[in-house]
Amino acid sequence: MSKVVITGGSGLLGPAVIQEFIDHGYDVINADRVKPKEELCPTVITDLTQLGEVYGVLAGADAVVHLAAIPVAYSHPNEVTFRNNVMSTYNILEAAANLGIQKAVITSSESSYGIVFARRPLEPQYVPIDEEHPRFPQDSYGLSKIVNEQTAEMIHQRTGMQIVSMRLGNVISLAKYKNFPGFIYEPEARKNILWSYIDTRDAAVAYRLAIETDDLGCIALNITADDSSMAIKSRELMAECYPNVTDFREPLEGYETLLSNKKAKSVLNWQPVHQWRDHVDIANVK
């Protein structure tokens, strides 16, 4: 049995990721500052900004999945968000490397492309946005994710550790689907996230596959559902909110995602299966 340490397991995404690894026979430890609402596995209260504590919680692990972070921009002073997210990720990867851990997954974000929290107008250069799209963050949160990916590249170059950076967008747990009827016909409501989303259960599978798949090197992957979070077709959404964008790299005939997940599906042999349409009665939404 392999031992996996999952940081931030008490948060929104954590329970699904923990459960996914447990269901596949892993010995799981949750490293977090707080206890979870439901204790799925042992929790070690850990301050990830303290390198010594990180060494302690990672000792004996075979892999690490790093979910913990301040999860959005502007919820804390900018320097607090940047310091917390960058130092915790650095400590995780530095300790893992020196302990001989060979595989790590860290949590990046679609926010690193810059559009999500932009205060000056910013629009995609093309859609669907893939991992090669330029990134122009205007906030410390998006910047912290870019720095974390560069830290991953540095550790990989030094040690050869396999590190996968998951660029998630709009994580939705089962309970959050009740919010969907409020905006599915309002293009402006979620245009900054390009109307993307990912079910926690599908994200959890991607995290597990990123640990189980070999020879990935150091890569970043967009993790998103196949469809948008809207009841309006993707071309119509773009015409309404981003009329100046003319570079369409997929046909976009229906409700396709505008944050490309093709690379993740290819390299991980992953397929998201949970859609909001399975939980919302669209016919009764006004």
C-alpha positions as CSV (number, residue, x, y, z in Angstrom):
1,M,0.0,0.0,0.0
2,S,1.3,3.4,-1.0
3,K,1.2,6.4,1.5
4,V,0.0,9.7,0.1
5,V,-0.1,13.0,2.0
6,I,-2.8,15.3,0.8
7,T,-2.5,18.9,2.0
8,G,-5.6,21.0,2.4
9,G,-7.8,17.9,2.7
10,S,-10.3,19.8,4.9
11,G,-11.2,22.2,2.2
12,L,-13.7,22.2,-0.7
13,L,-11.9,19.8,-2.9
14,G,-10.0,17.8,-0.3
15,P,-12.7,15.3,0.8
16,A,-13.3,14.1,-2.8
17,V,-9.6,13.7,-3.4
18,I,-9.1,11.9,-0.1
19,Q,-12.0,9.6,-0.8
20,E,-10.7,8.8,-4.3
21,F,-7.3,7.7,-3.0
22,I,-8.8,5.7,-0.1
23,D,-11.2,4.0,-2.6
24,H,-8.1,2.9,-4.6
25,G,-6.2,1.4,-1.7
26,Y,-3.9,4.2,-0.6
27,D,-2.9,5.0,2.9
28,V,-3.8,8.7,3.2
29,I,-2.8,11.4,5.6
30,N,-4.5,14.8,5.5
31,A,-2.2,17.8,6.4
32,D,-4.2,20.9,7.2
33,R,-4.5,23.7,9.7
34,V,-8.0,22.6,10.7
35,K,-9.8,19.4,11.2
36,P,-12.3,18.4,8.4
37,K,-16.0,18.2,9.0
38,E,-15.9,14.5,8.4
39,E,-12.8,12.5,9.3
40,L,-12.1,10.3,6.3
41,C,-8.5,9.6,7.3
42,P,-6.0,10.8,9.9
43,T,-5.4,14.5,10.0
44,V,-2.1,16.0,11.1
45,I,-2.5,19.7,12.0
46,T,0.3,21.3,10.0
47,D,1.5,24.8,9.2
48,L,2.8,24.4,5.6
49,T,4.7,27.7,5.8
50,Q,7.0,26.1,8.3
51,L,9.5,23.9,6.5
52,G,10.2,21.8,9.6
53,E,6.6,20.8,10.0
54,V,6.4,19.9,6.3
55,Y,9.3,17.6,6.7
56,G,7.6,16.0,9.6
57,V,4.3,15.3,7.9
58,L,5.9,14.1,4.6
59,A,8.2,11.6,6.3
60,G,7.6,8.1,5.0
61,A,5.3,9.3,2.2
62,D,5.5,7.9,-1.4
63,A,3.7,10.8,-3.0
64,V,2.2,14.2,-2.1
65,V,-0.9,16.0,-3.4
66,H,-0.9,19.7,-2.6
67,L,-4.3,21.3,-2.4
68,A,-3.8,23.7,0.4
69,A,-3.8,27.5,-0.4
70,I,-5.6,30.7,0.1
71,P,-8.1,29.9,-2.7
72,V,-9.0,33.2,-4.3
73,A,-7.6,36.7,-4.9
74,Y,-8.5,39.6,-2.6
75,S,-9.8,37.6,0.3
76,H,-6.6,38.5,2.2
77,P,-4.0,41.3,1.8
78,N,-2.1,40.7,-1.4
79,E,1.2,40.0,0.2
80,V,-0.4,37.5,2.6
81,T,-1.9,35.5,-0.3
82,F,1.3,35.6,-2.2
83,R,3.5,34.6,0.8
84,N,1.2,31.8,1.9
85,N,0.7,30.2,-1.5
86,V,4.3,30.5,-2.6
87,M,6.0,29.4,0.6
88,S,3.7,26.5,1.3
89,T,4.3,25.1,-2.2
90,Y,8.0,25.7,-2.1
91,N,8.2,23.9,1.3
92,I,6.1,21.0,0.1
93,L,8.3,20.4,-3.0
94,E,11.6,21.1,-1.3
95,A,10.9,18.7,1.5
96,A,9.5,16.1,-0.8
97,A,12.6,16.3,-3.0
98,N,15.0,16.0,-0.1
99,L,13.0,13.1,1.4
100,G,13.2,11.2,-1.9
101,I,9.6,11.4,-2.9
102,Q,9.3,10.8,-6.6
103,K,5.8,12.1,-7.5
104,A,3.9,15.3,-6.6
105,V,0.8,17.0,-7.8
106,I,0.3,20.7,-7.0
107,T,-2.8,22.8,-7.5
108,S,-2.5,25.7,-9.9
109,S,-5.4,27.6,-11.3
110,E,-7.1,29.0,-14.4
111,S,-6.6,32.3,-12.6
112,S,-3.0,32.3,-13.8
113,Y,-4.2,33.2,-17.3
114,G,-5.1,36.6,-15.8
115,I,-8.7,36.9,-16.9
116,V,-10.4,35.7,-13.8
117,F,-9.5,38.5,-11.4
118,A,-8.5,41.2,-13.9
119,R,-9.2,44.7,-12.8
120,R,-8.1,46.2,-16.2
121,P,-10.0,44.7,-19.2
122,L,-8.5,41.4,-20.4
123,E,-9.8,38.9,-22.8
124,P,-8.6,35.6,-24.2
125,Q,-6.4,35.7,-27.2
126,Y,-8.0,32.5,-28.5
127,V,-10.4,29.8,-27.3
128,P,-10.6,27.2,-26.1
129,I,-7.7,28.4,-23.9
130,D,-5.0,25.7,-23.7
131,E,-1.9,25.4,-21.5
132,E,0.2,27.4,-24.0
133,H,-2.0,30.5,-23.8
134,P,-0.1,33.5,-22.6
135,R,-0.7,34.4,-18.9
136,F,-1.0,38.0,-17.7
137,P,-2.2,37.9,-14.0
138,Q,-3.0,41.3,-12.4
139,D,-3.3,39.8,-8.9
140,S,-1.1,38.1,-6.3
141,Y,-3.1,35.0,-6.4
142,G,-2.7,34.3,-10.1
143,L,1.0,35.3,-9.8
144,S,1.5,32.9,-7.0
145,K,0.3,30.1,-9.2
146,I,2.8,31.0,-11.9
147,V,5.6,31.1,-9.3
148,N,4.5,27.7,-8.0
149,E,4.7,26.2,-11.4
150,Q,8.2,27.6,-11.9
151,T,9.2,26.2,-8.5
152,A,8.0,22.8,-9.7
153,E,10.1,23.2,-12.8
154,M,13.2,24.1,-10.7
155,I,12.7,21.0,-8.4
156,H,12.2,18.8,-11.4
157,Q,15.3,20.1,-13.1
158,R,17.3,19.5,-9.9
159,T,15.9,16.1,-8.9
160,G,13.9,14.6,-11.7
161,M,10.8,14.5,-9.5
162,Q,7.6,14.1,-11.5
163,I,5.4,17.2,-10.7
164,V,2.0,17.8,-12.3
165,S,0.4,21.3,-11.9
166,M,-3.4,21.2,-12.1
167,R,-4.9,24.4,-13.4
168,L,-8.4,24.1,-12.0
169,G,-11.3,26.4,-12.5
170,N,-14.5,26.8,-10.5
171,V,-14.5,23.7,-8.4
172,I,-18.1,22.5,-7.8
173,S,-19.0,20.0,-5.0
174,L,-22.3,18.1,-5.2
175,A,-23.9,20.5,-2.8
176,K,-23.0,23.6,-4.9
177,Y,-25.1,22.5,-7.8
178,K,-28.1,24.1,-6.1
179,N,-26.6,27.4,-7.1
180,F,-26.7,26.8,-10.8
181,P,-30.2,27.9,-11.7
182,G,-29.3,31.5,-10.7
183,F,-27.0,32.3,-13.6
184,I,-27.2,29.8,-16.4
185,Y,-28.9,32.3,-18.7
186,E,-26.8,35.3,-17.7
187,P,-23.6,35.5,-19.8
188,E,-22.0,38.3,-17.8
189,A,-22.2,36.4,-14.5
190,R,-19.3,34.1,-15.1
191,K,-17.5,35.5,-18.2
192,N,-14.3,36.0,-16.2
193,I,-13.9,32.3,-15.7
194,L,-15.0,31.6,-19.3
195,W,-18.0,29.8,-17.8
196,S,-15.8,26.8,-16.8
197,Y,-16.3,24.4,-13.9
198,I,-15.1,21.0,-12.6
199,D,-16.9,18.6,-10.4
200,T,-14.8,17.6,-7.3
201,R,-15.2,13.9,-8.1
202,D,-13.8,14.3,-11.6
203,A,-11.0,16.5,-10.3
204,A,-10.2,13.8,-7.7
205,V,-9.8,11.2,-10.4
206,A,-7.4,13.4,-12.3
207,Y,-5.3,13.9,-9.2
208,R,-5.1,10.2,-8.6
209,L,-4.2,9.5,-12.3
210,A,-1.5,12.2,-12.1
211,I,0.1,10.2,-9.3
212,E,-0.4,6.8,-11.0
213,T,0.8,7.8,-14.5
214,D,4.5,7.5,-15.1
215,D,7.0,9.6,-17.2
216,L,5.0,12.9,-17.1
217,G,8.1,15.0,-16.2
218,C,7.0,18.5,-15.1
219,I,3.8,19.6,-16.8
220,A,0.7,21.8,-16.3
221,L,-2.8,20.6,-17.1
222,N,-6.1,22.4,-17.4
223,I,-8.7,20.4,-15.4
224,T,-12.3,21.3,-16.5
225,A,-15.5,19.7,-17.4
226,D,-16.3,19.0,-21.1
227,D,-19.1,21.5,-21.1
228,S,-19.6,25.1,-19.9
229,S,-21.6,26.0,-16.9
230,M,-24.2,27.8,-19.0
231,A,-27.5,27.0,-20.8
232,I,-26.3,29.2,-23.7
233,K,-24.1,27.9,-26.5
234,S,-20.4,28.7,-26.3
235,R,-20.3,30.7,-29.6
236,E,-23.2,32.8,-28.3
237,L,-21.4,33.4,-25.0
238,M,-18.3,34.6,-26.8
239,A,-20.2,36.8,-29.2
240,E,-22.0,38.4,-26.3
241,C,-19.0,38.9,-23.9
242,Y,-15.9,38.7,-26.1
243,P,-16.9,39.9,-29.5
244,N,-13.3,40.9,-30.4
245,V,-12.1,37.3,-30.1
246,T,-12.0,35.7,-33.5
247,D,-9.5,32.9,-33.1
248,F,-11.6,29.8,-32.5
249,R,-9.4,26.6,-32.4
250,E,-12.4,24.2,-32.0
251,P,-15.7,24.2,-33.9
252,L,-17.7,25.2,-30.9
253,E,-21.1,24.0,-32.1
254,G,-22.7,23.5,-28.7
255,Y,-21.9,24.0,-25.1
256,E,-18.2,23.1,-25.2
257,T,-15.7,24.1,-22.6
258,L,-13.7,27.3,-23.4
259,L,-10.9,26.1,-21.2
260,S,-9.4,23.2,-23.1
261,N,-8.9,19.9,-21.2
262,K,-7.6,17.9,-24.2
263,K,-4.1,17.6,-22.8
264,A,-5.2,16.3,-19.5
265,K,-7.5,13.8,-21.2
266,S,-4.6,12.6,-23.4
267,V,-1.7,12.3,-21.0
268,L,-3.8,11.0,-18.0
269,N,-6.3,8.9,-20.0
270,W,-8.8,10.9,-18.0
271,Q,-12.4,11.6,-18.8
272,P,-14.7,13.9,-16.8
273,V,-18.1,12.3,-16.4
274,H,-20.1,14.6,-14.0
275,Q,-22.1,17.5,-15.6
276,W,-24.2,20.1,-13.9
277,R,-27.1,19.2,-16.3
278,D,-27.5,16.0,-14.5
279,H,-28.4,17.9,-11.3
280,V,-30.4,20.9,-12.6
281,D,-33.9,20.8,-14.2
282,I,-33.2,23.2,-17.0
283,A,-36.8,23.1,-18.2
284,N,-38.0,24.7,-15.0
285,V,-35.3,27.4,-14.8
286,K,-36.6,30.9,-15.7
